[in-house]
């Protein structure tokens, strides 16, 4: 909440004092009326009553106005706090290392962002206020009650503290169940994500019943945990209602006793009556919402664990003792990419690359081929900075890889994967992602070079046509050409083509290869491929 927290906290405190002040004025007015009524036989019970009523009403209206103004400040700061938390979450998503997304299911990720995020925002929006405000009001009421009758107040406070202790016993079980529900919700979201992503496989392999059964199983588990929460909440509510009745009986019995022995008056007893039930109701709210707050804090803990995750290191610098290469700088300048004795493993145990070397001169095209699992795509991920090498050096344009920021590295490299991702925005915007400041004419020029202009114009809305989720409104060849247009627009000096034509039919492959020919002109290119037609364009072929 930053600098807004003092205003947020002050607003809650002022709201608490305003409401409790209003209730206290009402209680004292009622007590005064009861005192006057008890002196009916003495006469003159209406002397000064009008002035007291006007004063009480004026003070009460003032408290209500202050409450309304404070509530507005509270709501504004609560919304800002929730919005800031949401901004932090989405900003964090952009800064996490690539390995996080490799190792985390999208369903679990979405559950953390949406379910846990919303529950954490609920702390700012209501849960914190519903504990702090009744607690402050309770203290205010107690002070007023002690002034009226400290003996009666102590007895009533003892009953309320027993009720408060019982509510406190529910905190840990509620927090434990909330954690289980959060994990179950992540499993449900993961299952839905699997269904949506694998709909084709579900139909082909007749997995409908299996997927539905798994979803129902997870849903039943969530329902079971929710049922436990409901039972516990109902038990807590029942206990609170029971103690409220006990408190009323205790108050009546003690009130009659203290009035009878002359410790307090009828007027004071009436005022204490109003204040006590306001106090007991607010203590009840504190008791009810502390377990609820504990439940929400369990979700907030997951959110802040996510926010504390290690981020992708943007700036990297090498020390003066680091050796950027064995060749002199003029010799290194010949190479756009130089990989020296690089070793890498994803899990720290099974090596993918061992002592790998590769030199690519500027303007040359090098094709890398080999069996699946030999590390071809890993080379592309290392060059793009998605992972950090375990040993060795990588140099770009003669400079050590670690002297570049990740932003600089990715500005140097254009990348066309086997299955390019298109967003559900217009085709023009999908191409513009290659260079966000590009104008329409530059986008059209890139599309023409990518052999995409004609099919784009043939679409219903031309360049304004939405590509659909993951580009599902376009064919594989069309998606690939949009990706190539995006890379052409980026105009990076180094290009990586990762199996860019492996999933295409012959006609689409021919169109894409023509587009790739335009894209590769004047650039240093790394081609990861199996197809002979793609390998033939390379100046050198390396087999891993």
C-alpha positions as CSV (number, residue, x, y, z in Angstrom):
1,X,0.0,0.0,0.0
2,X,3.1,2.2,0.3
3,X,2.4,5.8,1.3
4,X,-1.4,5.2,1.2
5,X,-1.2,2.9,4.3
6,X,-1.3,5.7,6.9
7,X,-4.4,7.2,5.3
8,X,-5.9,3.7,5.0
9,X,-5.2,3.0,8.7
10,X,-6.3,6.5,9.9
11,X,-9.6,6.2,7.9
12,X,-10.4,2.9,9.6
13,X,-9.6,4.4,13.1
14,X,-11.7,7.5,12.4
15,X,-14.6,5.3,11.1
16,X,-14.4,3.3,14.3
17,X,-14.4,6.3,16.6
18,X,-17.3,7.9,14.6
19,X,-19.6,4.9,14.8
20,X,-18.8,4.2,18.5
21,X,-19.1,7.9,19.3
22,X,-22.6,7.9,17.7
23,X,-23.6,4.8,19.6
24,X,-22.3,6.3,22.9
25,X,-24.2,9.6,22.3
26,X,-27.3,7.5,21.8
27,X,-26.6,5.4,24.9
28,X,-26.1,8.4,27.1
29,X,-29.3,10.1,25.7
30,X,-31.2,6.9,26.5
31,X,-29.7,6.8,30.0
32,X,-30.6,10.4,30.6
33,X,-34.2,9.7,29.5
34,X,-34.4,6.7,31.9
35,X,-33.0,8.8,34.7
36,X,-35.6,11.5,34.1
37,X,-38.4,8.9,33.9
38,X,-37.3,7.4,37.3
39,X,-37.8,10.9,38.8
40,X,-41.3,11.3,37.4
41,X,-42.9,11.8,40.8
42,X,-40.6,14.7,41.5
43,X,-41.9,16.6,38.4
44,X,-39.9,18.9,36.1
45,X,-38.6,15.9,34.1
46,X,-38.7,17.9,30.8
47,X,-36.5,20.8,32.0
48,X,-33.6,21.0,29.6
49,X,-34.6,17.9,27.7
50,X,-35.0,19.7,24.4
51,X,-31.6,21.3,24.5
52,X,-30.0,17.9,25.4
53,X,-31.8,16.2,22.5
54,X,-30.7,18.9,20.0
55,X,-27.1,18.6,21.2
56,X,-27.1,14.8,20.9
57,X,-28.7,14.9,17.5
58,X,-26.1,17.5,16.3
59,X,-23.2,15.5,17.6
60,X,-24.6,12.3,16.1
61,X,-25.0,13.9,12.7
62,X,-21.4,15.2,12.9
63,X,-20.2,11.7,13.6
64,X,-22.1,10.3,10.6
65,X,-20.6,12.9,8.3
66,X,-17.1,12.2,9.5
67,X,-17.8,8.4,9.0
68,X,-19.0,9.0,5.4
69,X,-15.8,11.0,4.6
70,X,-13.5,8.5,6.2
71,X,-15.2,5.6,4.5
72,X,-14.6,7.2,1.1
73,X,-10.9,7.6,1.9
74,X,-10.8,4.0,3.2
75,X,-12.4,2.6,0.0
76,X,-10.0,4.6,-2.3
77,X,-6.9,3.4,-0.5
78,X,-8.2,-0.2,-0.2
79,X,-8.8,-0.3,-4.0
80,X,-5.4,1.2,-4.6
81,X,-3.8,-1.5,-2.4
82,X,-5.6,-4.3,-4.2
83,X,-4.8,-2.8,-7.6
84,X,-1.1,-2.4,-6.6
85,X,-1.0,-6.1,-5.5
86,X,-2.5,-7.1,-8.8
87,X,0.0,-5.0,-10.7
88,X,2.8,-6.5,-8.8
89,X,1.6,-10.0,-9.6
90,X,1.3,-9.4,-13.3
91,X,4.6,-7.5,-13.4
92,X,6.2,-10.4,-11.6
93,X,4.9,-12.8,-14.3
94,X,7.0,-10.9,-16.9
95,X,10.2,-11.0,-14.8
96,X,10.3,-14.7,-13.8
97,X,12.9,-16.9,-15.5
98,X,11.9,-19.1,-18.4
99,X,12.5,-22.2,-16.3
100,X,9.6,-21.3,-14.0
101,X,7.1,-21.7,-16.9
102,X,8.8,-24.8,-18.0
103,X,8.4,-26.4,-14.6
104,X,5.0,-25.0,-13.6
105,X,1.6,-26.1,-14.9
106,X,-0.4,-23.2,-16.4
107,X,-3.4,-24.3,-14.2
108,X,-1.4,-23.9,-11.0
109,X,0.0,-20.6,-12.2
110,X,-3.5,-19.3,-13.1
111,X,-4.9,-20.4,-9.7
112,X,-2.1,-18.4,-7.9
113,X,-2.7,-15.3,-10.0
114,X,-6.5,-15.4,-9.9
115,X,-7.8,-17.3,-6.8
116,X,-5.0,-16.6,-4.4
117,X,-4.6,-13.0,-5.7
118,X,-8.3,-12.2,-5.3
119,X,-8.3,-13.6,-1.7
120,X,-5.2,-11.6,-0.9
121,X,-6.9,-8.5,-2.2
122,X,-9.8,-9.3,0.0
123,X,-7.6,-8.5,3.1
124,X,-7.3,-4.9,2.0
125,X,-10.9,-4.7,0.9
126,X,-12.7,-5.9,4.0
127,X,-11.0,-8.5,6.2
128,X,-8.5,-6.2,7.9
129,X,-11.2,-3.5,8.5
130,X,-13.6,-6.1,9.9
131,X,-11.1,-7.0,12.6
132,X,-9.5,-3.6,13.4
133,X,-12.6,-1.5,13.4
134,X,-14.7,-3.7,15.8
135,X,-11.6,-4.0,18.1
136,X,-11.2,-0.2,18.3
137,X,-15.0,0.2,18.8
138,X,-15.0,-2.4,21.6
139,X,-12.3,-0.5,23.5
140,X,-14.2,2.7,23.1
141,X,-17.4,1.1,24.4
142,X,-15.6,-0.4,27.3
143,X,-14.2,3.0,28.3
144,X,-17.7,4.5,28.3
145,X,-19.1,1.5,30.2
146,X,-16.4,1.8,32.9
147,X,-17.4,5.4,33.4
148,X,-21.0,4.4,33.9
149,X,-20.5,1.3,36.1
150,X,-17.1,-0.4,36.4
151,X,-18.4,-3.2,38.6
152,X,-21.0,-4.3,36.0
153,X,-18.5,-3.8,33.1
154,X,-15.9,-6.1,34.6
155,X,-18.4,-8.9,35.0
156,X,-19.7,-8.6,31.5
157,X,-16.1,-8.3,30.1
158,X,-15.3,-11.7,31.7
159,X,-18.1,-13.4,29.7
160,X,-17.0,-11.7,26.5
161,X,-13.4,-12.8,26.9
162,X,-14.5,-16.4,27.2
163,X,-16.4,-16.1,23.9
164,X,-13.3,-14.5,22.3
165,X,-11.0,-17.3,23.5
166,X,-13.4,-19.9,21.9
167,X,-13.3,-18.1,18.6
168,X,-9.5,-17.9,18.8
169,X,-9.4,-21.8,19.0
170,X,-10.8,-21.9,15.4
171,X,-7.9,-19.9,13.8
172,X,-5.4,-22.7,13.1
173,X,-8.0,-25.3,11.8
174,X,-9.5,-22.6,9.5
175,X,-6.1,-21.6,8.2
176,X,-5.1,-25.3,7.6
177,X,-8.4,-25.9,5.6
178,X,-7.9,-22.8,3.6
179,X,-4.4,-23.9,2.5
180,X,-5.9,-27.3,1.4
181,X,-8.7,-25.5,-0.5
182,X,-6.2,-23.3,-2.3
183,X,-4.2,-26.4,-3.4
184,X,-7.4,-28.2,-4.5
185,X,-8.5,-25.1,-6.4
186,X,-5.1,-25.2,-8.2
187,X,-5.7,-28.8,-9.2
188,X,-9.2,-28.0,-10.5
189,X,-7.8,-25.1,-12.6
190,X,-5.1,-27.3,-13.9
191,X,-7.6,-30.0,-14.9
192,X,-9.7,-27.4,-16.8
193,X,-6.5,-26.1,-18.5
194,X,-5.7,-29.7,-19.5
195,X,-9.2,-30.2,-21.0
196,X,-9.1,-27.0,-23.0
197,X,-5.6,-27.5,-24.3
198,X,-6.0,-31.1,-25.1
199,X,-9.5,-31.2,-26.5
200,X,-8.3,-32.8,-29.8
201,X,-6.5,-35.6,-27.9
202,X,-9.5,-36.2,-25.6
203,X,-11.7,-36.8,-28.7
204,X,-9.2,-38.9,-30.5
205,X,-8.4,-41.2,-27.6
206,X,-11.9,-41.3,-26.1
207,X,-10.7,-39.6,-22.9
208,X,-13.9,-37.8,-22.2
209,X,-15.1,-40.0,-19.3
210,X,-11.6,-40.2,-17.7
211,X,-11.2,-36.4,-17.8
212,X,-14.7,-35.8,-16.4
213,X,-14.0,-38.3,-13.6
214,X,-10.8,-36.6,-12.7
215,X,-12.5,-33.2,-12.7
216,X,-15.4,-34.6,-10.5
217,X,-12.9,-36.2,-8.1
218,X,-11.0,-32.9,-7.6
219,X,-14.3,-31.0,-7.4
220,X,-15.6,-33.4,-4.7
221,X,-12.4,-33.0,-2.8
222,X,-12.9,-29.2,-2.9
223,X,-16.5,-29.6,-1.9
224,X,-15.5,-31.8,1.0
225,X,-13.0,-29.2,2.3
226,X,-15.6,-26.4,1.8
227,X,-18.1,-28.6,3.7
228,X,-15.7,-28.8,6.7
229,X,-15.3,-25.0,6.6
230,X,-19.1,-24.6,6.5
231,X,-19.5,-27.0,9.5
232,X,-16.9,-25.2,11.5
233,X,-18.4,-21.8,10.6
234,X,-21.8,-23.0,11.6
235,X,-20.5,-24.4,14.9
236,X,-18.7,-21.1,15.6
237,X,-21.9,-19.1,14.8
238,X,-24.0,-21.4,17.0
239,X,-21.5,-20.9,19.9
240,X,-21.5,-17.2,19.4
241,X,-25.3,-17.1,19.4
242,X,-25.4,-19.2,22.6
243,X,-23.0,-17.0,24.4
244,X,-24.9,-13.9,23.3
245,X,-28.0,-15.3,25.0
246,X,-25.9,-16.2,28.1
247,X,-24.5,-12.6,28.1
248,X,-28.1,-11.2,28.0
249,X,-29.1,-13.3,31.0
250,X,-26.0,-12.4,32.9
251,X,-26.6,-8.7,32.2
252,X,-30.2,-8.8,33.4
253,X,-29.3,-10.7,36.6
254,X,-26.4,-8.5,37.4
255,X,-28.3,-5.3,36.5
256,X,-31.2,-6.1,38.8
257,X,-28.7,-7.0,41.6
258,X,-26.6,-3.8,41.3
259,X,-29.6,-1.5,41.0
260,X,-31.1,-3.2,44.0
261,X,-28.0,-2.7,46.2
262,X,-27.6,0.9,44.9
263,X,-24.3,0.4,43.1
264,X,-25.7,1.9,39.8
265,X,-28.8,3.7,38.7
266,X,-31.6,2.8,36.2
267,X,-30.3,5.4,33.8
268,X,-26.7,4.1,33.9
269,X,-28.0,0.6,33.6
270,X,-29.9,1.5,30.4
271,X,-26.8,3.2,28.9
272,X,-24.6,0.2,29.8
273,X,-27.3,-2.0,28.2
274,X,-27.0,-0.2,24.8
275,X,-23.2,0.0,25.0
276,X,-22.8,-3.7,26.1
277,X,-24.7,-5.1,23.2
278,X,-22.8,-2.9,20.8
279,X,-19.6,-4.1,22.4
280,X,-20.5,-7.8,22.5
281,X,-21.6,-7.6,18.8
282,X,-18.3,-6.1,17.8
283,X,-16.3,-8.6,19.9
284,X,-18.3,-11.2,18.1
285,X,-17.3,-9.7,14.8
286,X,-13.6,-9.8,15.8
287,X,-14.0,-13.4,16.9
288,X,-15.7,-14.4,13.6
289,X,-13.3,-12.6,11.3
290,X,-10.0,-13.6,12.9
291,X,-10.4,-17.2,11.6
292,X,-11.5,-15.8,8.3
293,X,-8.5,-13.5,8.2
294,X,-6.2,-16.4,9.0
295,X,-7.8,-18.2,6.0
296,X,-7.2,-15.3,3.7
297,X,-3.6,-14.9,5.0
298,X,-2.9,-18.5,3.9
299,X,-3.7,-17.4,0.3
300,X,-1.7,-14.2,0.8
301,X,1.3,-16.3,1.9
302,X,1.2,-18.1,-1.4
303,X,1.0,-14.8,-3.3
304,X,4.0,-13.3,-1.5
305,X,6.0,-16.5,-1.9
306,X,5.3,-16.0,-5.6
307,X,6.4,-12.4,-5.5
308,X,9.6,-13.4,-3.6
309,X,10.6,-15.9,-6.3
310,X,14.0,-15.3,-8.0
311,X,13.7,-13.2,-11.1
312,X,15.4,-13.3,-14.5
313,X,18.6,-11.4,-14.1
314,X,18.4,-8.5,-16.6
315,X,21.9,-7.0,-16.1
316,X,25.0,-9.2,-16.0
317,X,28.5,-8.0,-15.8
318,X,31.8,-9.9,-15.9
319,X,34.8,-9.1,-13.8
320,X,38.2,-7.9,-15.2
321,X,39.6,-11.4,-14.6
322,X,37.1,-13.2,-16.8
323,X,38.4,-14.4,-20.1
324,X,35.9,-13.6,-22.9
325,X,37.7,-15.8,-25.4
326,X,40.9,-17.3,-26.6
327,X,41.2,-15.2,-29.7
328,X,42.1,-11.5,-30.0
329,X,39.4,-8.9,-30.3
330,X,39.9,-8.3,-34.1
331,X,39.6,-12.1,-34.7
332,X,36.5,-12.3,-32.5
333,X,34.9,-9.6,-34.5
334,X,34.6,-12.0,-37.5
335,X,32.1,-14.1,-35.6
336,X,28.5,-13.1,-34.9
337,X,28.1,-16.1,-32.6
338,X,30.9,-18.0,-30.8
339,X,30.2,-20.8,-28.4
340,X,33.3,-22.0,-26.5
341,X,33.4,-25.2,-24.5
342,X,29.8,-24.9,-23.2
343,X,28.2,-27.4,-20.9
344,X,24.6,-27.2,-19.7
345,X,22.1,-29.3,-17.8
346,X,18.4,-28.5,-17.0
347,X,18.3,-30.3,-13.7
348,X,21.9,-30.2,-12.7
349,X,22.3,-34.0,-13.1
350,X,21.7,-35.0,-16.7
351,X,23.9,-33.0,-19.1
352,X,22.3,-31.9,-22.4
353,X,25.4,-30.2,-23.8
354,X,29.0,-31.1,-22.9
355,X,32.0,-29.1,-24.1
356,X,30.1,-27.8,-27.1
357,X,31.8,-25.5,-29.6
358,X,30.3,-23.5,-32.5
359,X,31.7,-20.6,-34.5
360,X,29.4,-18.7,-36.9
361,X,30.8,-15.9,-39.0
362,X,28.8,-12.8,-39.6
363,X,26.4,-13.1,-42.6
364,X,26.7,-16.9,-42.7
365,X,24.0,-19.5,-42.4
366,X,24.7,-22.5,-40.3
367,X,22.3,-25.5,-40.0
368,X,22.2,-27.7,-37.0
369,X,20.7,-31.2,-37.3
370,X,20.6,-34.2,-35.0
371,X,18.3,-36.6,-33.3
372,X,15.6,-35.4,-30.9
373,X,16.9,-34.7,-27.4
374,X,20.5,-34.0,-28.5
375,X,20.2,-30.3,-27.5
376,X,19.4,-28.4,-30.8
377,X,16.6,-26.3,-29.3
378,X,18.6,-26.0,-26.1
379,X,21.2,-24.0,-28.1
380,X,18.5,-21.6,-29.2
381,X,17.3,-21.2,-25.6
382,X,20.8,-20.5,-24.3
383,X,21.5,-17.9,-27.0
384,X,18.2,-16.2,-26.1
385,X,19.1,-16.1,-22.5
386,X,16.3,-18.3,-21.2
387,X,18.8,-20.4,-19.2
388,X,22.3,-19.8,-17.8
389,X,25.2,-22.1,-19.0
390,X,26.9,-24.2,-16.4
391,X,30.4,-23.8,-17.9
392,X,32.1,-22.2,-20.9
393,X,31.5,-19.0,-22.8
394,X,29.2,-17.5,-25.3
395,X,30.1,-14.5,-27.4
396,X,28.0,-12.3,-29.6
397,X,29.7,-10.0,-32.0
398,X,33.0,-10.6,-30.2
399,X,31.6,-9.6,-26.8
400,X,31.1,-11.9,-23.8
401,X,27.4,-12.9,-23.4
402,X,27.4,-11.8,-19.8
403,X,28.3,-8.2,-20.7
404,X,24.9,-7.8,-22.4
405,X,21.6,-7.2,-20.6
406,X,18.9,-9.7,-21.6
407,X,17.1,-6.9,-23.3
408,X,20.2,-6.2,-25.5
409,X,20.6,-9.9,-26.3
410,X,17.0,-10.3,-27.4
411,X,17.2,-7.1,-29.5
412,X,20.2,-8.7,-31.4
413,X,18.3,-12.0,-32.1
414,X,15.2,-12.7,-34.2
415,X,13.5,-16.0,-33.5
416,X,11.0,-18.1,-35.5
417,X,9.9,-21.3,-33.6
418,X,8.3,-24.4,-35.0
419,X,4.9,-23.4,-33.5
420,X,4.8,-19.6,-33.3
421,X,2.4,-18.1,-30.7
422,X,-0.1,-15.7,-32.0
423,X,-2.3,-13.6,-29.7
424,X,-6.0,-13.1,-30.0
425,X,-5.6,-9.6,-31.4
426,X,-5.6,-8.3,-35.0
427,X,-3.0,-9.8,-37.4
428,X,-1.5,-6.3,-37.8
429,X,-0.9,-6.1,-34.0
430,X,0.6,-9.6,-34.0
431,X,3.1,-8.5,-36.6
432,X,3.7,-5.2,-34.8
433,X,4.9,-7.1,-31.7
434,X,8.2,-7.4,-33.7
435,X,8.6,-3.6,-33.3
436,X,5.9,-1.9,-31.4
437,X,6.6,1.6,-32.9
438,X,6.2,0.3,-36.5
439,X,3.5,2.0,-38.7
440,X,1.0,0.3,-41.0
441,X,3.2,0.7,-44.2
442,X,6.1,-1.0,-42.5
443,X,3.9,-3.8,-41.3
444,X,2.5,-4.3,-44.9
445,X,6.1,-4.3,-46.3
446,X,7.1,-7.0,-43.8
447,X,4.0,-9.1,-44.6
448,X,4.8,-8.9,-48.4
449,X,8.4,-10.1,-47.8
450,X,6.9,-13.0,-45.7
451,X,4.5,-14.0,-48.5
452,X,1.6,-13.2,-46.1
453,X,0.1,-10.0,-47.7
454,X,-2.1,-11.8,-50.2
455,X,-3.8,-14.2,-47.8
456,X,-4.2,-11.5,-45.2
457,X,-6.1,-9.3,-47.7
458,X,-8.3,-12.3,-48.5
459,X,-9.5,-12.5,-44.9
460,X,-12.8,-11.0,-44.0
461,X,-11.3,-8.0,-42.2
462,X,-7.8,-8.0,-43.7
463,X,-5.1,-6.8,-41.3
464,X,-7.8,-6.2,-38.7
465,X,-8.8,-9.8,-38.6
466,X,-8.3,-11.4,-35.2
467,X,-6.0,-14.4,-35.2
468,X,-7.9,-16.3,-32.5
469,X,-6.6,-18.0,-29.4
470,X,-3.0,-19.2,-30.3
471,X,-3.8,-18.2,-33.9
472,X,-6.3,-21.0,-34.3
473,X,-8.2,-19.2,-37.0
474,X,-5.2,-19.5,-39.4
475,X,-3.5,-22.5,-40.9
476,X,0.0,-23.6,-39.8
477,X,1.6,-22.1,-42.9
478,X,-0.2,-18.8,-42.4
479,X,0.8,-18.6,-38.7
480,X,4.4,-19.3,-39.7
481,X,4.4,-16.5,-42.2
482,X,2.9,-14.1,-39.7
483,X,5.8,-15.1,-37.4
484,X,8.3,-14.5,-40.2
485,X,6.8,-11.1,-40.9
486,X,7.2,-10.3,-37.2
487,X,10.9,-11.3,-37.3
488,X,11.4,-9.3,-40.6
489,X,9.9,-6.2,-38.9
490,X,12.2,-6.7,-35.9
491,X,15.2,-6.6,-38.2
492,X,17.6,-8.2,-35.8
493,X,21.2,-9.0,-37.1
494,X,21.1,-12.6,-35.8
495,X,18.3,-15.0,-36.7
496,X,17.4,-18.4,-35.2
497,X,15.0,-20.7,-37.1
498,X,13.9,-23.6,-34.9
499,X,12.3,-26.3,-37.1
500,X,10.4,-23.5,-38.8
501,X,9.0,-25.7,-41.6
502,X,8.9,-29.2,-40.1
503,X,5.1,-29.2,-39.5
504,X,4.1,-27.8,-42.9
505,X,2.8,-29.4,-46.1
506,X,4.8,-29.1,-49.3
507,X,2.9,-26.0,-50.7
508,X,3.1,-24.2,-47.4
509,X,6.7,-25.1,-47.0
510,X,7.6,-23.6,-50.4
511,X,5.8,-20.3,-49.5
512,X,7.5,-20.3,-46.0
513,X,11.0,-21.1,-47.5
514,X,10.6,-18.2,-49.9
515,X,9.7,-15.9,-47.0
516,X,12.7,-17.3,-45.0
517,X,15.0,-16.5,-48.0
518,X,14.0,-12.8,-47.7
519,X,14.4,-12.9,-44.0
520,X,17.9,-14.5,-44.1
521,X,19.4,-12.0,-46.5
522,X,22.2,-10.1,-44.9
523,X,21.8,-11.8,-41.5
524,X,23.7,-14.4,-39.5
525,X,21.4,-17.4,-39.3
526,X,21.2,-20.5,-37.2
527,X,18.8,-23.1,-38.7
528,X,17.7,-26.0,-36.6
529,X,16.1,-28.4,-39.1
530,X,15.6,-31.9,-40.4
531,X,14.3,-31.3,-43.9
532,X,16.7,-31.4,-46.7
533,X,15.1,-28.4,-48.4
534,X,15.9,-26.2,-45.4
535,X,19.4,-27.6,-44.9
536,X,20.3,-26.8,-48.6
537,X,20.1,-23.1,-47.8
538,X,22.9,-23.3,-45.2
539,X,26.5,-22.4,-45.8
540,X,27.5,-25.1,-43.3
541,X,25.8,-28.1,-41.7
542,X,26.7,-29.2,-38.2
543,X,25.4,-32.5,-36.8
544,X,25.1,-33.0,-33.1
